[in-house]
Amino acid sequence: MCDACVMSAVKERMLSRRSFFQNAGLAGAAAALGAVGAPTAARAAAHSGLTDLTHTLSAEFPTFFGTPGFAAEQLYKFEKDGFNLFNLTVNEHTGTHVDAPLHFSADGISVDEIPVMSLMAPLCVIDISARASEDADTTLTPDDLQAWIDANGPIPDQACVALYSGWGAKVKTEGFRNFDGTAMHFPGFHVEAAQMLLETGAASIASDTLSLDPGISPDFATHYAWLPQGRFGIECIANLDRVPTAGATVFIGAPKHAGGSGGPARILAVV
């Protein structure tokens, strides 16, 4: 059989298989929805949508140390090889990413060991953007936490408590690192806020900046207070202005490479 005939036959077979699995998937989803009953359907109807809390990762994405943390080398091209394939070089702490306890402790759990129950969490968004617009070195304080609790109730078990400073709008500019030649200037968690959250059932904290600590921090006090206690962090989270202060559920697609101190993550919120 000629090469062109072989390729045509394979393509037709692949399309046939794809159609089969798509139809089977739709049928299975319909059956599952029918099986869960009215309460689940009612909850689904109450959700207004899915929000991506993840920045697009590229070689241009700002990093804490100022050097590129991502590279993609194309090894195979569709035009020549019939498929595309890239070899990736990635710094674990680049883009929207997870800090595992191991990142700032000698024997903390690695990113692949984070309990899956912590990767689906109630999302608590604490907005300090008004202060941050006036003071790049501002921090999320215990007073901010208490104000959120007064308005919304206790921090839920397994919660992800996220700092919203509005810094995501700066991600394609030098203002995201905001480096003055001596130090960076961007908001973060005050260490006392992290210590206060340790008294709750929160499993993770997140910041829309490059660090859980403010950029001017000389000692990573928040990292050292939070991560060695078996909790994890998320840095460079995006689009917190698109989700409510309380009531959303966040899904944290943490990487699962053995012994990792963290890694880029796909993070979604259901509202």
Phi and psi in degrees as a GROMACS rama.xvg file:
@    title "Ramachandran Plot"
@    xaxis  label "Phi"
@    yaxis  label "Psi"
@TYPE xy
-70.6411  158.446  CYS-2
-58.7112  -43.288  ASP-3
-62.2756  -38.6639  ALA-4
-65.5958  -41.2113  CYS-5
-61.8818  -47.1098  VAL-6
-61.422  -40.3098  MET-7
-64.6588  -42.2042  SER-8
-65.1439  -41.8947  ALA-9
-63.6501  -43.0901  VAL-10
-61.1678  -44.2166  LYS-11
-63.443  -38.6387  GLU-12
-67.1185  -40.4839  ARG-13
-64.5677  -42.3933  MET-14
-63.0866  -38.4635  LEU-15
-65.0387  -43.7284  SER-16
-65.5889  -41.0707  ARG-17
-60.687  -43.3815  ARG-18
-62.2289  -40.498  SER-19
-61.4247  -47.8149  PHE-20
-70.8256  -34.2206  PHE-21
-63.0771  -45.0423  GLN-22
-66.007  -39.9848  ASN-23
-64.9673  -39.5581  ALA-24
-64.1392  -42.5588  GLY-25
-63.4858  -40.9855  LEU-26
-65.1181  -40.8372  ALA-27
-65.7269  -40.6885  GLY-28
-63.4236  -41.5884  ALA-29
-63.293  -40.4993  ALA-30
-65.3793  -40.6697  ALA-31
-64.1564  -42.4091  ALA-32
-62.8932  -37.7996  LEU-33
-67.5454  -30.5998  GLY-34
-78.526  -28.7673  ALA-35
-77.5867  -22.1703  VAL-36
88.1845  -178.697  GLY-37
-64.0865  -41.4307  ALA-38
-57.1165  -45.2442  PRO-39
-65.5868  -41.6405  THR-40
-60.946  -38.5723  ALA-41
-66.1083  -40.7052  ALA-42
-64.5231  -41.2528  ARG-43
-62.9268  -39.9557  ALA-44
-65.9565  -26.4631  ALA-45
-76.5313  -19.5159  ALA-46
-74.4949  133.553  HIS-47
-87.588  -11.4941  SER-48
155.72  -177.145  GLY-49
-112.764  131.167  LEU-50
-119.898  130.29  THR-51
-84.6984  121.17  ASP-52
-103.016  27.7854  LEU-53
-119.35  130.04  THR-54
-76.5838  149.608  HIS-55
-71.6362  129.608  THR-56
-86.4522  132.215  LEU-57
-154.2  172.236  SER-58
-66.0508  -19.7415  ALA-59
-87.728  -6.73709  GLU-60
-65.0559  132.55  PHE-61
-62.1981  143.855  PRO-62
-125.664  162.523  THR-63
-59.4982  -40.2525  PHE-64
-91.877  -4.13607  PHE-65
86.0779  -0.861694  GLY-66
-107.39  151.732  THR-67
-56.2811  137.589  PRO-68
-112.434  7.82295  GLY-69
-147.451  139.327  PHE-70
-147.371  144.557  ALA-71
-129.991  117.767  ALA-72
-106.649  120.947  GLU-73
-80.9207  118.095  GLN-74
-93.2711  -31.3064  LEU-75
-134.602  139.688  TYR-76
-118.651  141.12  LYS-77
-58.4883  -42.1509  PHE-78
-59.9738  -32.8491  GLU-79
-99.2542  -41.0111  LYS-80
-109.061  -10.2262  ASP-81
86.8431  0.613578  GLY-82
-159.508  161.518  PHE-83
-107.277  141.244  ASN-84
-153.545  131.913  LEU-85
-117.388  145.84  PHE-86
-99.8787  122.384  ASN-87
-102.239  139.939  LEU-88
-119.552  117.3  THR-89
-134.353  128.355  VAL-90
-75.6459  133.579  ASN-91
-55.2462  -31.2146  GLU-92
-108.83  58.7612  HIS-93
-127.977  141.356  THR-94
68.1767  -159.901  GLY-95
-69.7258  114.586  THR-96
-147.666  164.431  HIS-97
-98.5258  138.917  VAL-98
-101.968  112.889  ASP-99
-78.976  159.264  ALA-100
-52.2085  -33.1065  PRO-101
-61.9593  -22.9395  LEU-102
-58.5234  -37.0862  HIS-103
-129.595  40.114  PHE-104
-154.984  156.332  SER-105
-73.3144  -32.5443  ALA-106
-137.737  24.8826  ASP-107
-70.6173  167.062  GLY-108
-69.3857  147.814  ILE-109
-85.5838  172.62  SER-110
-62.91  -32.4005  VAL-111
-73.6214  -12.7879  ASP-112
-99.6377  -0.652247  GLU-113
-61.8422  127.748  ILE-114
-58.8089  134.521  PRO-115
-62.0744  -27.0347  VAL-116
-64.6079  -19.969  MET-117
-86.4504  -9.41576  SER-118
-91.1394  -2.63598  LEU-119
-125.334  114.184  MET-120
-143.176  149.081  ALA-121
-63.3842  136.295  PRO-122
-102.7  124.825  LEU-123
-114.003  114.569  CYS-124
-104.265  122.226  VAL-125
-110.747  114.546  ILE-126
-91.465  111.467  ASP-127
-117.968  22.7925  ILE-128
-63.867  -33.5054  SER-129
-62.8593  -45.4181  ALA-130
-66.073  -40.8592  ARG-131
-63.5773  -31.2917  ALA-132
-66.8955  -22.0013  SER-133
-101.171  -27.5246  GLU-134
-141.428  103.964  ASP-135
-65.0499  -20.2202  ALA-136
-95.0856  8.64145  ASP-137
-66.4245  158.996  THR-138
-130.538  158.539  THR-139
-80.369  121.771  LEU-140
-110.224  169.509  THR-141
-56.4109  -33.6935  PRO-142
-62.872  -38.1043  ASP-143
-65.2648  -42.0653  ASP-144
-61.867  -44.6275  LEU-145
-65.0275  -37.2757  GLN-146
-63.7557  -38.9938  ALA-147
-64.8323  -44.3851  TRP-148
-63.4375  -41.3542  ILE-149
-61.4293  -34.3357  ASP-150
-86.2157  -28.739  ALA-151
-124.021  -9.31648  ASN-152
99.7288  -179.612  GLY-153
-60.6671  153.364  PRO-154
-64.1204  123.777  ILE-155
-67.4935  155.079  PRO-156
-60.3767  142.851  ASP-157
65.9979  11.8797  GLN-158
-63.9853  153.818  ALA-159
-106.009  116.2  CYS-160
-100.496  115.877  VAL-161
-112.076  132.773  ALA-162
-87.7636  121.243  LEU-163
-109.425  113.159  TYR-164
-111.641  -7.58763  SER-165
83.6004  6.90722  GLY-166
-70.2283  -20.0907  TRP-167
-59.695  -27.4766  GLY-168
-67.0011  -16.6954  ALA-169
-95.711  2.52806  LYS-170
-62.1997  -24.94  VAL-171
-98.0295  15.8174  LYS-172
-127.929  167.718  THR-173
-65.8559  -19.5033  GLU-174
-66.7228  -15.8831  GLY-175
-68.3319  -45.1177  PHE-176
-80.4548  -37.2645  ARG-177
52.6227  51.1356  ASN-178
-89.0645  126.302  PHE-179
-100.118  10.8179  ASP-180
101.132  -18.6701  GLY-181
-122.14  -43.2116  THR-182
-146.575  159.76  ALA-183
-89.0478  156.321  MET-184
-133.143  104.417  HIS-185
-157.609  158.339  PHE-186
-71.9234  163.968  PRO-187
-164.674  -174.785  GLY-188
-80.4237  131.385  PHE-189
-68.4034  142.89  HIS-190
-58.2745  -32.7502  VAL-191
-69.405  -27.8269  GLU-192
-69.4804  -41.7081  ALA-193
-61.5214  -41.9502  ALA-194
-64.8868  -37.4013  GLN-195
-64.5904  -39.5121  MET-196
-69.899  -24.5783  LEU-197
-63.8793  -20.629  LEU-198
-84.6399  -2.21103  GLU-199
-107.896  -176.807  THR-200
-91.4622  11.6832  GLY-201
-59.2126  136.838  ALA-202
-99.5671  -22.7777  ALA-203
-149.434  156.387  SER-204
-124.762  152.598  ILE-205
-138.719  149.672  ALA-206
-134.402  145.785  SER-207
-88.4241  13.9752  ASP-208
-111.112  -173.827  THR-209
-73.8875  -10.1964  LEU-210
-152.463  154.72  SER-211
-68.0997  -31.6126  LEU-212
-86.9076  155.173  ASP-213
-62.3781  152.402  PRO-214
-59.1788  -29.5018  GLY-215
-80.4512  -6.18162  ILE-216
-59.0553  132.949  SER-217
-91.7062  -8.19014  PRO-218
-139.76  6.2533  ASP-219
53.3881  42.0225  PHE-220
-59.1411  -39.6717  ALA-221
-67.7965  -43.6411  THR-222
-55.1451  -47.5483  HIS-223
-70.9185  -26.4892  TYR-224
-77.4125  -35.8041  ALA-225
-92.9402  -54.365  TRP-226
-65.1887  -41.3712  LEU-227
-65.7567  -10.1685  PRO-228
-88.1389  11.0969  GLN-229
85.0924  6.71522  GLY-230
-95.0395  162.921  ARG-231
-125.053  169.219  PHE-232
-126.897  163.761  GLY-233
-132.758  130.493  ILE-234
-119.87  153.157  GLU-235
61.5846  35.8146  CYS-236
-69.4345  148.197  ILE-237
-116.982  160.546  ALA-238
61.0696  30.9731  ASN-239
-66.4989  -18.5501  LEU-240
-73.4177  -7.31603  ASP-241
-100.865  1.99799  ARG-242
-123.717  156.735  VAL-243
-73.3766  164.306  PRO-244
-59.5972  -37.501  THR-245
-144.335  156.288  ALA-246
107.105  -13.7514  GLY-247
-87.0849  157.658  ALA-248
-115.513  131.801  THR-249
-107.517  138.966  VAL-250
-112.707  119.006  PHE-251
-105.787  104.384  ILE-252
-82.79  68.9738  GLY-253
-67.074  145.144  ALA-254
-68.9356  165.71  PRO-255
-135.888  54.396  LYS-256
-96.4732  138.221  HIS-257
-59.557  129.252  ALA-258
74.5096  12.5994  GLY-259
-74.1022  146.915  GLY-260
-89.6798  -0.114771  SER-261
158.768  -162.494  GLY-262
160.234  158.548  GLY-263
-55.3435  142.69  PRO-264
-135.492  149.233  ALA-265
-98.54  120.891  ARG-266
-120.732  127.038  ILE-267
-125.259  147.162  LEU-268
-121.936  134.925  ALA-269
-102.068  126.638  VAL-270
